[in-house]
Amino acid sequence: SLAVLQALEDGLKKADADPSVKAVMICGENGKFSAGADIRGFSSPSRHGVALGPVVSLIESSEKPVVAAIEGVALGGGLEVALGCHYRIAHVKARMGLPEVTIGLLPGAEGTQRLPRLIGVPAALDMITTGKHIPATEALKLGLVDEIVEENTIEAAIHLANKV
């Protein structure tokens, strides 16, 4: 939603400006990272404010390490947010993908550029063109996530953020 995008942008700008903040961790609520954008908002004539692409670029360009704590799902724009992060930790039961192709859309926040850089062109093309969801174990093998955990994903992400 626009509110989530605005909160991400505001939080990142505040963290970047605060010298006491050494790293940033992005997580979702209630055991889910992000299922992506609400497509009902795509046709709204009043889509003013922040957009996903610039927010993901802001994450990527942060001078401070940004760690994604992926629980549940990171789909579509949610995965694109995670791709903008410098590090990604996923719960072993998490699933990731770019399913928008199944309704005739392509990832719109540069996921089509970031994903191949991370996991290689063949694997990225498969994910982008089929819309399939991959489990965390496969994401680790592909290099999409840096670590998978069976317990507290947020604590693991905070630990990594403090370490880097």
N, C-alpha and C positions, 0 to 999 in steps of 0.2 A: 504494500500500500504506500501511498505518498507519505503517510505519517511515519512508516518504518524507514523509508528512504531518507526523509528529513532528519530523523533521529540518528541514523547512521552517519550522515554528513555532519551534523552538529557535533556528535560525539567524537568523530575523528578529528575534526578541526580543533576542538577543545583539547583533546589528548595531544595533538601535535604541538599546540601552543604552550602546553604546560611542561616545564622542564622537570617536574617531579615524576611525570609519567615516563616510564622506560619502555613499555610495550603495551600492546592492545590485544584483547581477546574478544572475538565476536562469537556469540552463541545465540541460539533460539530459545524459545520458551516451551515448557511442557514436553520435553523430550524430542522436539523437532527443530532442526536447524532452519529450514525454509522450504516450503513447497513451491516457491516461485511467485510470480505475479498473478494477480487476479485479472483474468482476461476480460472481465466485464468492464474494467477501466480503460481498455485499449480504445474503445470507440467513444469515450467521453470527450465532448468538445472542450471541457474545462480542465485539461491535464496540464496545469501550470505548476511550476515549482521544480523540484529536483527530478532527475531521471536516473535510471539504473546505471547506464553506461558511465556517466561522469562520477557517480559514487564509487563504482568499482575501480575506476582509474585513480580516484582519490585514495582508496585503500592501497592499491598497488604502489602508488608514489610516496606513501608515508615513509618518512625517514626512520620511524620507529617500527620494530617488528610487529606484524599483525598476524595473529594466530586464529584460525577458525576451529571451533569446537563443534564438530558435526555429529548430531544425534538424530535418530529417526531418518529423515530424508533431507537431501539437498538437491532439489530438482529445479530445472529451468534457471530462472534468475537467482534462485538460492545457490545453485552450484556456481553460477557466474560470480556471485559475491565471494564464495569460498576460493574460486580461482584467482581472484584479485589479492587474496591474503598471501603472505610470504610463507606461511606454514599451515598445514591442515592436519588435524587429529580427528579420527572418526571412531565412534563406538563400533564394536564388532558387528552389531546388527543394523548399522546405518546403510542406506542405499543412496546412490547418486546417479544423476542422469540429466539429459536435456530432452524431455519428452515433447516439447512444443512442436516438433516436426510432425507428430502424429495428428495435429490439427492444422497443418499447413503453414506453420511459422518456423522461422529460423531463430536461433539464439541471437538476441539483439544487443547484448552488452559486451561484445567482443569475446564471448566464450568460444567462438569459432577460431579465434586467433590464439587465445591463451591455452586452450586444451591441447592442441597439437604440440605446442612448445613444451608442455609438461609430460605428455604421455606418448608423443610421436604421432605422425600423420595417420598410419593405418588404424590404430586403436581409436583415435579421435574421430576419424571419418565414420567408423562404425557406430560410435555413440551418437554423433551428430545426425547421421542420416537415418538411423533406425529408431532413435528415441528410447532405446533400451536402458533400463536401470541396472546398475552394477552394484554388487555387495561390497562392503568395506574391504573384505579380503582380496577381491580382485582389484579394487582401487589401489591397494597397497602394492600389489605386484606390478601394476602399470605405472606407479609413481604419482598417482593422483593425490594420494595422501601420504604423509610422512610417517604416520604411526597409527596403529589401531589399539584400542584399549577395551577391556571387558568391564571395567568398573566406571569410575567417575570421569567422564570425558572433560568436563569443565576444569576439574582439578588438574588433570593431565595437561590441558592446554595452558593453564596458568603456570604450571611447573615449567613447561617448555618456554613460555614467554619470558619467565624470569631467567631461565638458563641462557637464552640467546640475547 
